[in-house]
Each structure stands twice: as structure tokens, then as C-alpha cells.
């Protein structure tokens, strides 16, 4: 259903350092770096058919976060959820919500972690049991 997710940043170098370290836990490599015709730098992390794009806003205004939005990254195991969270915190993320671990919900048991990236975007690591 999705082609990609694109989020804004006010500091491309900081975003690249952060996401290269954090997404490396999931097996993503270095991003494709693109500078468009109007001079905005965009980063494209391409992995397992998914694309996370990070960009300086094309309109020249400061990047902001979407209230109520969360970007979830699929993890292969409960341990990888914890590893993703640890890498994010080590790279400068802000820890939010409960500690990484299992949560029971209407969709069954899920292992989750939540953090804010350096630009304030809410990120989740998730592993669904079964």
C-alpha cells in the first residue's frame, strides 16, 4: 500500500548520523543522498522494499512533527526491539512511554519501544508474536 514515508529535518547531517546508526540495527545501509534542483538535500533509506525519506522542507520553512503520527519499524525479535531502542537513545533520541518490552492489546502480544528522533518525530520499534 505504501510507496514511502517522508519526514522533515532541520539538520540533514544530524538526521543522517542518527538514522544510519538506528536503521543499521534493522540491516539498512547508508542512505542514497539526493540534492534536488532547488538545493534541498534528501536522504533515502531503502531496505526490504521500504523507503524512509528524510528531507529539508522544499518550501524553506522549518521542519515540524505531525501530532498523533508514529512511524513504526518492524523488528525480527523482542531482542531487536530492545537493540533498536538502545541504538536510538545512544544516537540522541529521547526515550518516551514505557520501557521496551511486551504489551498485551487487542492485536495480541507485541514487543514495543518508543522514542523521539532528534527532530521530534515519534518512532516505534515493533515485533508481533506469532
Secondary structure as the mmCIF struct_conf table of DSSP 4:
data_model
#
loop_
_struct_conf.conf_type_id
_struct_conf.id
_struct_conf.beg_label_comp_id
_struct_conf.beg_label_asym_id
_struct_conf.beg_label_seq_id
_struct_conf.end_label_comp_id
_struct_conf.end_label_asym_id
_struct_conf.end_label_seq_id
BEND BEND1 UNK A 3 UNK A 3
STRN STRN1 UNK A 5 UNK A 8
BEND BEND2 UNK A 10 UNK A 10
HELX_RH_AL_P HELX_RH_AL_P1 UNK A 12 UNK A 24
TURN_TY1_P TURN_TY1_P1 UNK A 25 UNK A 27
BEND BEND3 UNK A 30 UNK A 30
HELX_LH_PP_P HELX_LH_PP_P1 UNK A 31 UNK A 31
STRN STRN2 UNK A 32 UNK A 35
TURN_TY1_P TURN_TY1_P2 UNK A 37 UNK A 38
BEND BEND4 UNK A 39 UNK A 39
STRN STRN3 UNK A 41 UNK A 47
TURN_TY1_P TURN_TY1_P3 UNK A 48 UNK A 49
STRN STRN4 UNK A 50 UNK A 55
TURN_TY1_P TURN_TY1_P4 UNK A 58 UNK A 59
BEND BEND5 UNK A 60 UNK A 61
HELX_LH_PP_P HELX_LH_PP_P2 UNK A 62 UNK A 63
TURN_TY1_P TURN_TY1_P5 UNK A 67 UNK A 68
STRN STRN5 UNK A 71 UNK A 74
BEND BEND6 UNK A 76 UNK A 77
HELX_RH_AL_P HELX_RH_AL_P2 UNK A 78 UNK A 90
TURN_TY1_P TURN_TY1_P6 UNK A 91 UNK A 92
HELX_LH_PP_P HELX_LH_PP_P3 UNK A 93 UNK A 93
STRN STRN6 UNK A 94 UNK A 95
BEND BEND7 UNK A 97 UNK A 98
HELX_LH_PP_P HELX_LH_PP_P4 UNK A 99 UNK A 99
BEND BEND8 UNK A 100 UNK A 100
STRN STRN7 UNK A 101 UNK A 105
TURN_TY1_P TURN_TY1_P7 UNK A 106 UNK A 107
STRN STRN8 UNK A 108 UNK A 116
TURN_TY1_P TURN_TY1_P8 UNK A 118 UNK A 119
STRN STRN9 UNK A 122 UNK A 128
#
